[in-house]
Every structure is written in C-alpha cells, then in structure tokens.
Amino acid sequence: MTHRSFFSFNITRPSFLNVAATDYQLISISSPNPAATEANSLWYSKWPSFLVGATPSCAPANLPLQSLVYTNNGVLAHRLSSAWQYKDDDPNETKISLGSLVYKNYPLQKCNVSSVSILFEGPDRTAGQIALSAMGVALTATTECFVDTGTDSPENGSPRTYFEMFTSFDPVPPPNEPSSSFARPNATTSPSLYWGYSLLAICSRYAAQAFYDESVRMDPPLNKGVVTLRRNTTNRAGSIADQFASSDFFAVSCFLPFLNATGIAHDFSWCDVNSIPELALGASNSKPVLSIWYPVDALGKAMWFSVLADLGRDDDDMPNMLARPELLAQLSANLTHYNQTLRNAFRWGIEEVQPFDHTFDPTHDDSVRLGVNASALTADYVCQIPQLKPPGTLFVSVLVADLVILQAIWKIFTLIVSGWFIKSTEEAESCATCKLVGESEECGTELRKYVSVSQQEIPAESISIEHPSR
C-alpha cells in the first residue's frame, strides 16, 4: 500500500523568489543617462519592493559652481556661476544661495538670456590671435534657468532650483580655451543650431572688421571696446515676433577707450543713447563707430538665440528666431552681404567651419525642418545596478534560503495541525487511551481484566520437567 504525506513542498517558485530577493548584489557604475539606467530593470522589476533585494538607482550629480557644463546638444560650454532656491518656493520670499547645483537629468525650464556682452580687442590679445585677425571679438551671454528637482511639480513638494550661467564665444579663441568655442552641430539633424553657428561665425568676423575700419580712421585709434546688450523693456509695440525683428530689440550701452601711448590715462567714447538706429545715424564722441551697430544687432541676436536654442527654449513667450522660418529670414537678411564683403584678413577659419553663407529663404528652404528640442545638462552619475552573484555563492544562498523557507513552512504546518486537528481536552485524552489499552466505561464497554505478573529467579535444578510418555 502506497502512503502519501499530507505535507509537500515545491522548491521551484520559492527558488525564483530567493534569487530575486537575495542573489543579486549592487555594483557601482558611471552612467550619463540615469533615466535609462534605472529603467533597464530585471525580470522581477514589476514585483513589490519588499520582495526585491536589489533595484537599479542613480544618485544626483553635484555640479560645483564655476564648473563648465554642456547640454545634450553639446555645442556650447556654459559656466555655472550661481545657484539658489527661494523659501517656500516663493520668489518673493528669502533667496537661499547654494554652494552647488544638485542635478539629475532634469529638463531645463524657461531659460532666459539677461544680457550679451561684446568685447572688441586689439593688441591686448595673444600673438597667435593677432596674427590670425587684426581685431578680435568675444561674446559672453548671461543666462538664468530653473529646474524642478523631482518628478512632481513644486506644488507637490519638489522645490525649484534656479541657476545662472555664463556662455562665451570667440571666433579666434585663445590657446587652450575650449570654453569659448562653438562645436559644429549637424546641419541635417540640428538645422536651427547650425544656423546660429553660421550667423555667429560670419557676423562676429564682420563686426570685428567694421570696428577695425572705424578705429583706423580715428585719431587716436580705439584700443578696445565693450558693448552690452539687454532687452529693451520699452519696446513693446506689436507682436513678440515684431519686437524680435526690430532694431530696437536691444538697449545698448558701450564704453570705447582710445589707444594711449602712456598706458596710464585713457580718453574714451561712450554711447549717450541706447537705441541702435539712433547710434547708427551719426558719428560723434557720444555716438561712435556708426558702421558697427547693425552688425552688432545681428551678432547680439545670433548669440542670444543660439544660447536659447542650445538650452531648449522656444515657446510662445520666447519664440526662437532660429526655429521660426520668417524670423530666421529676418535675422539672416544681411548674411550674404556680410560674407561677400568680408576681407581675407578677417576670414580665418571660415573654410574650416563651413557655415551657411546666404540669407535663409523660407520659400526655397521649406525642406529644412527648423526646431528646438528640450535640453538637459550632461553629467556623469554614480549608479548602482543589480548583478547576479557568482555561481557558487548563488547556489549556496538559494539552498540556504530554500531550507529556511522549508523550515518555516513546516513549522507553520505543524502548528496548524496541532492547533486545529488534535484536541487537548480531557475527553480527547480519554479517547486516545481507548485506542491504546482498550475501551473504558466512558467509551461504553467493559474494561478488560489484567493481572500483575511478577518475576523471580530460582535454581534450574529445582525445576522438574515432566516428559510426556512415549
């Protein structure tokens, strides 16, 4: 007769459970994409967290102030200058300065350029720069952005972090200064950025040429000059697109010192008005270098919107001129003229950068898909990902875990059986005795009679044995 136990234990499913719970160890790696790393989970990723022993995770990056950062477009270097939060996420409350930017691939929000500074430099540059271009021009844009430091909105408890960055561009950068360069984007996949790249390449050289030509006609000549462009807050006529296309988009301030042989006391010119059309009307000590202002307007807008394109800004509040065909046509209206009148002394590097050198025509360039995509800063993140333990360790840990589960289930089984199926009352004990030695009066039958038996040792000789007769 075959006997089958009431208790059986299948180790297949518990073994899989033990593998998920205990047999993966976390190892540290460096990842540029924390979202993809955390999403690349294992076969048990849908299980409840209390059953899973190891899940991938990435820690936020800590970006120190004054460090260079790039976006996922990778074309301009931005120097992180400051970071802050507001108490209770209210800009009207106290501003709390931060020592670094804690960042985890958050999309950049509402970036805005507050100013563009254009520095014209002559003999104060390096010898290599002077050899390549008689007059230099360097641009610096100041930008503010914010990020929501979490997946939820600030209303749900994720504070916003604001930060300021400086972005520089120099067509003939100093040696070992990668932060001043503009990496050439792909003209097919990023046409808007490529147009910004082209406008900066040609307009900066043309503005340097115009400044140089004005300087050599003056006595004494100009030594250098700085022009600061800010958005004109009084220019609010028409639509936003009309404001961008206007020559009054910028409010201008300038300071232009003359070359001085003593190097001690400098005379200088300045801008007594902040309107580019007015500055371009006449040359005087307070309205100097009249031929540079419209090239400066185009150059400032090229820098302004190239930075915003790299930072992913193009919306109804701030339409990007590089992403809208009609606005790009207006911005590049003089590009063909600038390129054709640019002399060889100022064309260094043009052939290498291979820019668009003509005015954008929406009717002929309708196949070009302009656009600006959302951007995020690039960083290396320290991530922990699950890795299966070595085979020997894996076997031992699964075996031990299975035995622990087996022992626990057996203990539970015996407790249930003893608690529910085996009674411990006096009546049950009496009935249990009936099974062993007979049935008692309580069981309804007469108890069997037993006599006691004693044992005693006696000599063998005293025992008489009678043999049966044969």
C-alpha positions as CSV (number, residue, x, y, z in Angstrom):
1,M,0.0,0.0,0.0
2,T,1.4,3.4,-1.0
3,H,1.4,6.1,1.6
4,R,1.3,9.8,0.6
5,S,2.3,12.6,3.0
6,F,-0.2,15.4,3.7
7,F,2.8,17.8,3.5
8,S,4.7,18.5,0.3
9,F,6.9,21.4,-0.7
10,N,7.7,22.5,-4.3
11,I,11.0,24.4,-4.4
12,T,10.7,25.9,-7.9
13,R,8.8,29.1,-7.1
14,P,10.5,29.8,-3.8
15,S,13.8,29.4,-5.5
16,F,12.9,32.1,-8.0
17,L,11.8,34.2,-5.2
18,N,15.0,33.7,-3.3
19,V,17.0,34.6,-6.5
20,A,15.2,37.9,-6.8
21,A,15.4,38.7,-3.0
22,T,18.9,37.7,-2.1
23,D,21.0,36.6,-5.1
24,Y,21.6,40.0,-6.8
25,Q,24.3,42.3,-5.5
26,L,24.6,46.0,-6.2
27,I,27.6,47.3,-8.1
28,S,28.5,50.9,-8.8
29,I,28.9,52.2,-12.4
30,S,29.1,55.6,-14.1
31,S,26.2,56.5,-16.4
32,P,25.5,59.6,-18.4
33,N,21.8,58.7,-18.6
34,P,20.3,57.9,-15.2
35,A,16.7,57.5,-16.5
36,A,17.8,54.8,-19.0
37,T,19.9,53.1,-16.3
38,E,17.1,53.0,-13.8
39,A,14.6,51.9,-16.4
40,N,16.8,49.0,-17.5
41,S,15.5,46.7,-14.8
42,L,15.5,42.9,-14.5
43,W,12.8,40.3,-14.9
44,Y,11.4,40.9,-11.4
45,S,11.0,44.7,-11.8
46,K,7.2,44.6,-11.5
47,W,7.3,42.8,-8.2
48,P,6.6,44.7,-4.9
49,S,9.6,46.5,-3.5
50,F,9.5,44.5,-0.2
51,L,10.2,41.2,-2.2
52,V,13.1,42.6,-4.3
53,G,16.5,42.8,-2.8
54,A,18.3,44.9,-5.4
55,T,16.9,47.5,-7.8
56,P,18.9,50.0,-10.0
57,S,19.2,53.5,-8.8
58,C,21.3,56.6,-9.6
59,A,22.3,59.4,-7.2
60,P,22.0,63.1,-8.4
61,A,25.2,64.7,-9.7
62,N,26.7,67.5,-7.7
63,L,27.8,70.3,-10.1
64,P,30.2,72.8,-8.3
65,L,29.9,76.5,-9.0
66,Q,32.4,77.8,-11.7
67,S,32.4,74.4,-13.4
68,L,31.8,74.0,-17.2
69,V,28.7,72.2,-18.2
70,Y,27.2,71.2,-21.6
71,T,23.7,70.4,-22.7
72,N,22.8,67.2,-24.5
73,N,23.3,69.2,-27.7
74,G,27.0,69.6,-26.9
75,V,27.7,72.7,-28.9
76,L,28.3,75.5,-26.3
77,A,30.1,75.4,-22.9
78,H,28.3,77.1,-20.1
79,R,30.0,78.2,-16.8
80,L,27.8,77.7,-13.8
81,S,28.1,80.9,-11.7
82,S,25.5,80.7,-9.0
83,A,22.5,78.6,-7.8
84,W,19.7,79.3,-5.4
85,Q,16.3,78.5,-4.1
86,Y,13.5,80.5,-2.6
87,K,12.0,79.9,0.8
88,D,8.7,78.0,0.3
89,D,9.3,78.2,-3.5
90,D,8.1,81.7,-3.5
91,P,10.3,84.2,-5.4
92,N,9.0,87.0,-3.1
93,E,10.5,85.1,-0.1
94,T,14.1,84.9,1.1
95,K,16.7,83.8,-1.5
96,I,18.8,80.9,-0.3
97,S,22.2,80.6,-2.1
98,L,23.5,77.2,-2.8
99,G,27.2,76.0,-3.0
100,S,26.5,73.7,-5.9
101,L,23.7,72.6,-8.2
102,V,22.3,69.2,-7.3
103,Y,21.1,67.8,-10.6
104,K,19.6,64.6,-12.0
105,N,18.9,65.0,-15.7
106,Y,16.1,67.4,-15.1
107,P,14.8,69.3,-18.2
108,L,15.8,72.9,-18.3
109,Q,12.9,75.3,-17.7
110,K,12.2,78.8,-19.0
111,C,15.8,79.7,-19.7
112,N,16.2,83.4,-20.5
113,V,19.2,85.5,-21.6
114,S,19.5,88.6,-19.5
115,S,22.4,90.3,-21.4
116,V,25.0,89.8,-24.1
117,S,28.4,91.5,-23.8
118,I,30.6,92.0,-26.9
119,L,34.2,92.8,-26.3
120,F,36.3,94.2,-29.1
121,E,40.0,93.7,-28.5
122,G,43.1,94.8,-30.4
123,P,46.7,94.5,-29.3
124,D,45.9,93.0,-25.8
125,R,45.3,89.5,-27.3
126,T,47.8,86.8,-27.7
127,A,50.3,86.9,-30.5
128,G,48.7,84.0,-32.2
129,Q,45.3,85.7,-32.2
130,I,46.7,89.0,-33.6
131,A,48.4,87.0,-36.4
132,L,45.1,85.5,-37.4
133,S,42.9,88.5,-37.0
134,A,43.8,92.2,-36.6
135,M,40.8,92.8,-34.4
136,G,39.2,90.3,-32.1
137,V,35.7,90.0,-30.8
138,A,34.5,87.9,-27.9
139,L,30.9,87.4,-26.7
140,T,29.5,86.5,-23.3
141,A,25.8,85.8,-22.6
142,T,24.4,85.7,-19.1
143,T,21.5,83.2,-18.7
144,E,19.1,82.2,-16.0
145,C,17.2,78.9,-15.9
146,F,15.4,76.8,-13.3
147,V,14.8,73.1,-12.9
148,D,12.2,71.2,-10.9
149,T,14.3,68.9,-8.7
150,G,11.9,66.0,-8.8
151,T,9.3,64.2,-10.8
152,D,6.5,66.2,-9.3
153,S,5.6,69.9,-9.6
154,P,6.7,72.4,-6.9
155,E,3.1,72.4,-5.6
156,N,3.6,68.7,-4.7
157,G,6.7,69.3,-2.7
158,S,9.6,69.4,-5.2
159,P,11.5,72.6,-4.8
160,R,12.7,74.6,-7.8
161,T,16.3,75.4,-8.1
162,Y,17.4,78.4,-10.1
163,F,20.9,78.9,-11.5
164,E,22.8,81.4,-13.6
165,M,25.4,80.6,-16.3
166,F,27.9,82.5,-18.5
167,T,28.3,81.3,-22.1
168,S,31.3,82.6,-24.2
169,F,32.1,82.6,-27.8
170,D,35.3,83.7,-29.6
171,P,35.8,83.0,-33.4
172,V,39.5,83.1,-32.8
173,P,39.8,81.8,-29.2
174,P,42.9,82.0,-27.0
175,P,45.0,78.9,-26.8
176,N,43.7,76.1,-24.5
177,E,40.3,77.8,-24.1
178,P,37.7,75.3,-25.2
179,S,35.0,77.2,-23.3
180,S,35.0,79.9,-26.0
181,S,34.4,77.6,-29.0
182,F,31.1,76.6,-30.7
183,A,31.2,72.9,-31.6
184,R,29.8,72.5,-35.1
185,P,26.4,70.9,-34.9
186,N,24.9,68.6,-37.5
187,A,23.3,70.6,-40.3
188,T,20.7,67.9,-41.1
189,T,19.6,66.9,-37.6
190,S,20.0,70.3,-35.9
191,P,19.5,72.9,-38.6
192,S,18.5,75.7,-36.2
193,L,21.7,75.3,-34.2
194,Y,23.6,75.2,-37.4
195,W,22.1,78.5,-38.5
196,G,23.1,80.0,-35.1
197,Y,26.6,78.6,-35.6
198,S,26.8,80.1,-39.1
199,L,25.5,83.5,-38.0
200,L,27.9,83.7,-35.2
201,A,30.8,82.7,-37.4
202,I,30.2,85.3,-40.1
203,C,28.6,88.2,-38.1
204,S,31.4,88.1,-35.4
205,R,34.1,88.5,-38.1
206,Y,32.2,91.1,-40.0
207,A,31.6,93.2,-36.8
208,A,35.4,92.9,-36.0
209,Q,36.2,94.1,-39.5
210,A,33.8,97.1,-39.1
211,F,35.2,98.0,-35.7
212,Y,38.8,97.8,-37.1
213,D,37.9,100.0,-40.1
214,E,36.3,102.6,-37.9
215,S,39.3,102.5,-35.5
216,V,42.0,103.1,-38.1
217,R,40.2,106.2,-39.4
218,M,40.2,107.8,-35.9
219,D,43.0,109.8,-34.3
220,P,43.8,108.4,-31.9
221,P,42.5,104.9,-32.8
222,L,40.4,102.9,-30.5
223,N,42.3,100.4,-28.2
224,K,39.3,98.2,-27.5
225,G,35.6,98.5,-26.7
226,V,32.8,96.8,-24.8
227,V,29.2,96.8,-25.9
228,T,26.5,95.5,-23.6
229,L,23.1,94.5,-25.0
230,R,20.0,94.0,-22.9
231,R,16.4,93.5,-24.0
232,N,14.7,96.9,-24.5
233,T,11.9,96.9,-22.0
234,T,10.3,100.0,-23.6
235,N,9.9,98.2,-27.0
236,R,6.6,96.5,-26.6
237,A,4.9,97.6,-29.8
238,G,3.4,94.9,-32.0
239,S,3.8,91.1,-31.5
240,I,6.7,89.4,-29.9
241,A,7.9,88.4,-33.4
242,D,7.8,92.1,-34.4
243,Q,9.8,93.1,-31.4
244,F,12.5,90.5,-32.2
245,A,12.7,91.7,-35.8
246,S,13.0,95.3,-34.7
247,S,16.4,97.0,-34.5
248,D,15.1,98.4,-31.1
249,F,15.1,94.9,-29.6
250,F,18.2,95.7,-27.6
251,A,19.0,98.6,-25.3
252,V,22.7,99.4,-25.8
253,S,25.5,100.7,-23.5
254,C,29.1,101.0,-24.7
255,F,32.5,102.1,-23.5
256,L,35.3,102.6,-26.0
257,P,38.8,103.7,-24.8
258,F,41.3,105.2,-27.2
259,L,44.8,103.9,-27.7
260,N,47.2,105.7,-25.4
261,A,51.0,105.5,-25.7
262,T,51.5,106.2,-22.0
263,G,49.2,103.4,-20.9
264,I,48.1,105.5,-17.9
265,A,45.4,108.0,-18.7
266,H,42.8,107.0,-21.3
267,D,40.3,109.1,-23.2
268,F,37.2,107.2,-24.2
269,S,33.9,107.3,-26.1
270,W,30.6,106.1,-24.9
271,C,27.0,105.7,-26.0
272,D,24.8,108.5,-24.9
273,V,21.7,106.8,-26.2
274,N,20.7,103.1,-26.0
275,S,18.9,102.8,-29.4
276,I,20.8,101.1,-32.2
277,P,19.0,103.1,-35.0
278,E,20.0,106.3,-33.3
279,L,23.6,105.3,-32.8
280,A,23.8,104.3,-36.5
281,L,22.7,107.8,-37.6
282,G,25.8,109.8,-36.8
283,A,29.3,109.6,-35.6
284,S,30.3,111.7,-32.6
285,N,32.1,111.2,-29.4
286,S,28.8,110.1,-27.8
287,K,27.7,108.2,-30.9
288,P,30.9,106.5,-32.0
289,V,31.7,103.9,-34.7
290,L,28.4,104.3,-36.6
291,S,29.1,101.4,-39.0
292,I,29.2,98.6,-36.4
293,W,25.7,98.9,-34.9
294,Y,23.6,97.0,-37.3
295,P,26.2,94.2,-37.5
296,V,26.3,94.3,-33.6
297,D,22.5,94.0,-33.6
298,A,22.6,90.8,-35.8
299,L,25.6,89.4,-33.8
300,G,23.8,90.0,-30.5
301,K,20.6,88.3,-31.7
302,A,22.6,85.4,-33.1
303,M,24.3,84.9,-29.7
304,W,21.1,85.4,-27.8
305,F,19.0,82.9,-29.7
306,S,21.9,80.4,-30.2
307,V,22.3,80.1,-26.4
308,L,18.5,79.7,-26.0
309,A,18.4,77.1,-28.7
310,D,21.2,75.1,-27.0
311,L,19.2,75.4,-23.7
312,G,16.0,74.2,-25.4
313,R,13.9,77.5,-25.2
314,D,11.3,78.0,-27.9
315,D,7.8,78.8,-26.8
316,D,5.1,81.4,-27.2
317,D,6.6,83.7,-24.6
318,M,10.1,83.5,-26.2
319,P,9.9,82.3,-29.8
320,N,13.3,81.4,-31.0
321,M,14.4,83.3,-34.1
322,L,16.5,80.3,-35.2
323,A,13.4,78.0,-35.1
324,R,10.8,80.1,-36.9
325,P,11.3,80.4,-40.7
326,E,10.1,84.0,-41.0
327,L,12.1,85.2,-38.0
328,L,15.2,83.4,-39.3
329,A,14.8,85.1,-42.7
330,Q,14.8,88.5,-41.0
331,L,17.8,87.6,-38.7
332,S,19.9,86.4,-41.7
333,A,18.8,89.2,-44.1
334,N,22.3,90.6,-44.4
335,L,24.3,87.3,-44.1
336,T,25.0,87.1,-47.9
337,H,26.3,90.7,-47.9
338,Y,28.4,90.2,-44.8
339,N,30.0,87.1,-46.3
340,Q,30.7,88.7,-49.7
341,T,32.3,91.8,-48.2
342,L,34.4,90.0,-45.6
343,R,38.1,90.5,-46.4
344,N,40.6,87.8,-46.3
345,A,42.3,89.3,-43.3
346,F,39.2,88.5,-41.2
347,R,38.1,85.3,-42.9
348,W,40.4,83.0,-40.9
349,G,38.7,79.7,-40.1
350,I,35.6,80.3,-42.3
351,E,36.5,77.5,-44.7
352,E,37.0,75.1,-41.8
353,V,33.8,75.9,-40.0
354,Q,31.8,75.7,-43.3
355,P,28.8,77.8,-42.3
356,F,25.7,78.7,-44.2
357,D,26.8,81.8,-46.0
358,H,23.5,83.0,-47.5
359,T,20.2,84.5,-46.4
360,F,17.6,82.0,-45.3
361,D,14.7,81.9,-47.8
362,P,11.6,80.1,-46.4
363,T,10.2,79.6,-49.9
364,H,13.3,77.8,-51.2
365,D,14.4,76.2,-47.9
366,D,11.0,74.7,-47.0
367,S,12.5,71.2,-46.7
368,V,14.7,72.4,-43.7
369,R,12.9,71.4,-40.6
370,L,13.8,74.0,-38.1
371,G,13.1,73.4,-34.4
372,V,14.5,73.4,-30.9
373,N,14.3,70.4,-28.6
374,A,14.1,70.3,-24.9
375,S,17.5,70.3,-23.3
376,A,19.2,68.9,-20.2
377,L,22.6,69.3,-18.7
378,T,25.1,66.4,-19.2
379,A,26.8,64.9,-16.3
380,D,28.2,61.5,-15.1
381,Y,26.0,59.9,-12.5
382,V,27.1,57.3,-10.0
383,C,24.5,54.4,-10.3
384,Q,24.1,51.1,-8.6
385,I,22.8,48.2,-10.7
386,P,22.0,44.6,-9.8
387,Q,24.5,41.9,-10.7
388,L,24.0,38.2,-10.2
389,K,26.3,36.7,-7.6
390,P,29.0,34.2,-8.6
391,P,27.6,30.6,-9.3
392,G,28.9,29.1,-6.1
393,T,27.6,31.8,-3.9
394,L,24.4,31.8,-5.8
395,F,23.9,28.0,-5.3
396,V,24.6,28.2,-1.5
397,S,22.5,31.2,-0.9
398,V,19.5,29.7,-2.8
399,L,19.9,26.4,-0.9
400,V,20.1,28.0,2.5
401,A,17.1,30.3,1.7
402,D,15.1,27.3,0.5
403,L,15.9,25.4,3.7
404,V,14.9,28.4,5.8
405,I,11.6,28.7,3.9
406,L,11.0,24.9,4.2
407,Q,11.6,25.0,8.0
408,A,9.3,28.0,8.3
409,I,6.5,26.4,6.3
410,W,6.9,23.1,8.2
411,K,6.7,24.9,11.5
412,I,3.5,26.7,10.3
413,F,2.1,23.4,9.1
414,T,2.7,21.6,12.4
415,L,1.2,24.5,14.4
416,I,-1.9,24.5,12.3
417,V,-2.3,20.7,12.6
418,S,-1.7,20.6,16.3
419,G,-3.9,23.6,16.9
420,W,-6.9,22.6,14.8
421,F,-6.9,18.8,14.3
422,I,-5.5,17.4,17.6
423,K,-7.7,18.3,20.6
424,S,-6.2,18.6,24.1
425,T,-9.3,18.3,26.3
426,E,-9.7,15.5,29.0
427,E,-12.3,13.8,26.9
428,A,-9.9,13.7,23.9
429,E,-7.2,12.3,26.2
430,S,-9.5,9.5,27.4
431,C,-10.5,8.5,23.9
432,A,-6.9,8.5,23.0
433,T,-6.3,6.0,25.9
434,C,-9.1,3.8,24.5
435,K,-7.2,3.3,21.3
436,L,-4.1,2.2,23.2
437,V,-5.3,-0.1,26.0
438,G,-8.9,-0.8,25.5
439,E,-12.3,0.9,25.7
440,S,-13.2,2.4,29.0
441,E,-16.7,2.7,30.6
442,E,-16.9,6.2,29.1
443,C,-16.4,4.6,25.8
444,G,-19.5,2.3,26.6
445,T,-17.8,-1.2,27.1
446,E,-16.3,-3.2,29.9
447,L,-12.7,-2.7,30.7
448,R,-10.6,-5.8,30.2
449,K,-9.2,-7.6,33.3
450,Y,-5.5,-7.7,33.7
451,V,-3.4,-9.4,36.5
452,S,0.0,-8.4,37.5
453,V,2.9,-10.7,36.7
454,S,6.0,-10.9,38.9
455,Q,9.3,-12.5,38.0
456,Q,11.6,-14.5,40.4
457,E,14.8,-16.2,39.9
458,I,15.0,-19.9,41.0
459,P,17.8,-22.6,40.6
460,A,17.4,-24.7,37.5
461,E,17.9,-27.9,39.5
462,S,14.7,-27.3,41.4
463,I,12.7,-27.3,38.3
464,S,11.1,-30.6,37.5
465,I,10.3,-31.2,34.0
466,E,7.9,-33.9,33.1
467,H,8.3,-35.6,29.8
468,P,5.3,-36.9,28.0
469,S,5.1,-40.6,27.8
470,R,6.1,-42.0,24.5
